[in-house]
Amino acid sequence: MQNRFVMRLLAATAVIGGVILSAGSVLAQVSGQPIPLVRVDVNKMASGYRSSVIVDSPVVNEHDDKIGMVDDLIIEPSEMVPYAILSVGGFLGIGERLVVVPFSSLKISTNKIELPGGTKEELAAMPAFSYNK
């Protein structure tokens, strides 16, 4: 009788151990690889431009002609590249449309956001953008 109890106890222990080991491998697959942290120069970042200041700012060309407004900033999901959504055309919010330009094409300084070579006509001719969400 005591041998039968010991055998059942060993069998139960083996089953529980197997479940724990298999769960560990499943959890390891779900959690993935750790993401390495990168040290950032906080002093350099503090002198950067906040998105809350960029959004709703006018965009001008090199002649200081207002050609649009920054409606939003968006990150392309697969390559993590930033883009600027510009509101162009219209008058007093009527007839406006959204277009997308690479964030890298904007020149940002403390007093203006410039899209060199940009014109109202070129921006109006670009494909319209609309948010999915």
Summary of the structure (lengths in Angstrom):
residues: 133
radius of gyration: 28.2
end to end distance: 66.5
largest distance: 96.7
contacts: 275
relative contact order: 0.12
helix: 35%
strand: 26%
